[in-house]
Amino acid sequence: MSSLYSTKKALLIGGSGFLGRSIYAIDKGNLFDFSYDRHLLSYGIHFNLEAPNLRILERYDTVVVVAGLVDPRFCQDNPELSSRINSQRMVELMTWLKEREKKIIFTSSEYVYSGSAGVKGDVAPEDLCPINLYGSQKVTVELSLRDYHRGIVLRLPKMLTITANEPGLLTKTWDSLRSGETILAATDQVFSPIDVRDVYEVFRRLLVLDISGVYNCGGPNAVSRYDIVTSLARRFCLEERVRKAKLSDFDFDNIIPTDVSMDSSRLFGYLNYFPYDTEAILDGFAKNVSI
């Protein structure tokens, strides 16, 4: 096994999830090795957060952690399991990596924010007040990395991909449109979506930069779910199939924050990079599909 993986690469833990698969589709094993847990990856290394083989990590100087349970509803309904994986095991992993002075890039979430009025800057972890358990679990890990000189926290928003065969908001919307369904989309759920290609570019640049801290990592536009769904439908002259709704119309029990739009200018200023805007992402997706 050791001959297959290079210490010059970074290890990405969580390679079988949506973000991990998307990063691999771009990287192809160039800069990163990828780990998996339950879902086998032919190109991956098995790594289980519940019973981690930490010796695997010894050969890497940089570890990117995108693993964990990411469905806020599941986390809320399964507090013991989700807290054990997303908080306890994750903090244990961070502690082990810090003790060995590994560089850590940890992906947090827009859900650390309460959603009351959008986010103007990179709020310190100790000043956060998330409204759901998933957000609180992410804050716990953020706090474990506070003041670590080789630790980077990226608060990721909803991620979009122009690839039509990956599950996500755009693919789900496209499937509903082409099947003739009417789509209800919340006007009061506002976020700053980012293209997975931009997340890869952020990772790539951070591998060689000597910075640390907590950063918003959202796209340049604050848009609602209704905005995105309507804009995609309009590209196929199907906007009449989209209906306005509110988050309260869905069974979320007030666990989804409304406005988590983020100002990510600090991060992208450091990186000297400007991410795709939402319309460009939608254009790219629309070119890859047909109704």
RACORTA-V829005 format. One record per run of one state. SS is the DSSP state (h for helix, s for strand, l for the rest). FROM is the first residue (numbers start at 0). TO is the last residue. If there is no record, write none. Layout:
# RACORTA-V829005
ss,from,to
SS,FROM,TO
SS,FROM,TO
This chain:
# RACORTA-V829005
ss,from,to
l,0,0
h,1,3
l,4,8
s,9,12
l,13,16
h,17,26
l,27,30
s,31,35
l,36,43
s,44,45
l,46,52
h,53,58
l,59,60
s,61,64
l,65,70
h,71,76
l,77,77
h,78,98
l,99,101
s,102,108
h,109,111
l,112,117
s,118,118
l,119,123
h,124,126
l,127,131
h,132,143
l,144,149
s,150,155
l,156,157
s,158,159
l,160,167
h,168,177
l,178,181
s,182,185
l,186,188
s,189,190
l,191,192
s,193,194
h,195,205
l,206,211
s,212,216
l,217,221
s,222,223
h,224,233
l,234,237
h,238,240
s,241,244
l,245,245
h,246,248
l,249,257
s,258,258
l,259,260
s,261,261
l,262,263
h,264,270
l,271,276
h,277,286
l,287,290
